[in-house]
């Protein structure tokens, strides 16, 4: 059985696609592309697709991941092209690698988010970010199926900073850009929780909903605070396997 890991995006209007809607669209794409999927056992077999840490509905993303299991080997790049052509524009398959390591979900420990705050002056956003970073605790509330839950959003935030103003900003319209790195914890701390925290500590309230995009997710480097590529191990293993036969072919007689 071959396992392929895919990175896909949610762009433009497709950011409003729910995870369940994406699942349906992706399974249709698998059928259109005639992918030789492995299926689960039981009375209602399902294609073996493992989704990892999907972004909330309404947020864009450049870094969503899933893994599929195949009964017949396929070239990852060929498969990527076929699946991408079978999905609507905005749900784009941008990378495919053969799984050569375990635990993709275990390597998704943090996310990098961009928050675009239209109507917010960058200076006001900067002061709010400073207040958030100084705070020892930032209690926020979220409505759950069991009622309102209060929790501290501050420990999950690795970094929060202003990131300049967008190039497409009209001259008479203020806009602030924030960059957020957040750990994947339980309960999950989402960008809207951080926005609630900014409102709590600094009374920052954007006049329109923030445009939120996940830029990356992967393993958090605790020393640098950066988020590493979760497919790097698989990519490096594939490159090493490709390089090995070439090295053996060029080695002097008797040295291979």
Long-range contacts (C-beta under 8 A, 24 or more apart in sequence): 1-38, 1-69, 1-70, 1-71, 2-69, 2-70, 2-72, 2-73, 2-74, 2-98, 3-67, 3-68, 3-69, 3-70, 3-98, 3-99, 4-67, 4-68, 4-70, 4-74, 4-76, 4-79, 4-96, 4-97, 4-98, 4-99, 5-65, 5-66, 5-67, 5-96, 5-97, 5-98, 5-99, 5-104, 5-231, 5-234, 6-65, 6-66, 6-67, 6-68, 6-80, 6-83, 6-93, 6-95, 6-96, 7-63, 7-64, 7-65, 7-93, 7-94, 7-95, 7-96, 7-231, 8-64, 8-65, 8-66, 8-87, 8-91, 8-92, 8-93, 8-94, 9-60, 9-61, 9-62, 9-63, 9-64, 9-90, 9-91, 9-92, 9-94, 10-55, 10-59, 10-60, 10-61, 10-64, 10-90, 10-91, 11-60, 11-62, 11-90, 11-91, 11-92, 12-60, 12-89, 12-90, 13-90, 14-88, 14-89, 14-90, 14-91, 15-58, 15-59, 15-60, 15-61, 15-90, 15-213, 16-57, 16-58, 17-57, 17-90, 17-91, 18-57, 19-51, 19-54, 19-57, 22-54, 22-91, 23-49, 23-51, 25-87, 25-88, 25-91, 26-66, 26-83, 26-87, 26-91, 28-86, 29-83, 29-86, 29-87, 30-68, 30-83, 30-86, 32-86, 33-79, 33-82, 33-83, 33-85, 33-86, 35-68, 35-70, 35-74, 35-79, 35-82, 35-83, 36-70, 36-71, 36-72, 36-74, 37-68, 37-69, 37-70, 37-71, 38-69, 38-70, 38-71, 50-104, 50-105, 52-104, 52-105, 52-108, 53-105, 53-108, 53-111, 53-184, 53-217, 55-214, 56-190, 56-192, 58-212, 59-113, 59-191, 59-212, 59-213, 59-214, 60-211, 60-212, 60-213, 60-214, 61-213, 61-214, 62-94, 62-213, 62-214, 62-215, 62-216, 63-111, 63-214, 63-215, 63-216, 63-217, 63-218, 64-214, 65-104, 65-108, 65-217, 65-230, 65-231, 67-99, 67-104, 95-231, 97-231, 97-234, 97-235, 97-238, 98-234, 98-238, 99-234, 100-233, 100-234, 100-237, 100-238, 100-241, 101-233, 101-234, 101-237, 104-230, 107-218, 107-219, 107-230, 107-233, 108-184, 108-217, 108-218, 108-219, 108-230, 109-183, 109-184, 109-218, 109-219, 109-220, 110-158, 110-181, 110-182, 110-183, 110-184, 110-217, 110-218, 110-219, 110-220, 110-227, 111-181, 111-182, 111-184, 111-214, 111-216, 111-217, 111-227, 112-179, 112-180, 112-181, 112-214, 112-215, 112-216, 112-217, 112-227, 113-179, 113-180, 113-181, 113-182, 113-191, 113-212, 113-213, 113-214, 113-215, 114-163, 114-177, 114-178, 114-179, 114-180, 114-212, 114-213, 114-215, 115-177, 115-178, 115-179, 115-180, 115-191, 115-194, 115-195, 115-210, 115-211, 115-212, 116-166, 116-175, 116-176, 116-177, 116-210, 116-211, 116-212, 116-213, 117-175, 117-176, 117-177, 117-178, 117-206, 117-210, 118-173, 118-174, 118-175, 118-206, 118-207, 118-208, 118-210, 118-211, 119-173, 119-174, 119-175, 119-206, 119-207, 119-208, 120-174, 120-175, 120-176, 120-204, 120-206, 120-207, 121-174, 121-176, 122-162, 122-164, 122-165, 122-174, 122-175, 122-176, 122-177, 124-176, 124-204, 125-162, 125-176, 125-178, 125-204, 126-162, 126-176, 127-202, 128-198, 128-201, 128-202, 128-203, 128-204, 129-160, 129-161, 129-162, 129-178, 129-198, 131-198, 131-201, 131-202, 132-157, 132-160, 132-194, 132-197, 132-198, 132-201, 132-202, 133-160, 135-197, 135-201, 138-197, 138-200, 138-201, 139-200, 140-193, 140-196, 140-197, 140-200, 141-196, 142-187, 142-193, 142-196, 149-187, 151-187, 153-189, 153-193, 153-194, 153-196, 153-197, 154-197, 155-183, 155-185, 156-182, 156-183, 156-185, 156-189, 157-181, 157-182, 157-183, 157-189, 157-194, 158-182, 158-183, 158-220, 158-225, 159-225, 160-194, 181-220, 181-225, 181-226, 181-227, 183-220, 184-217
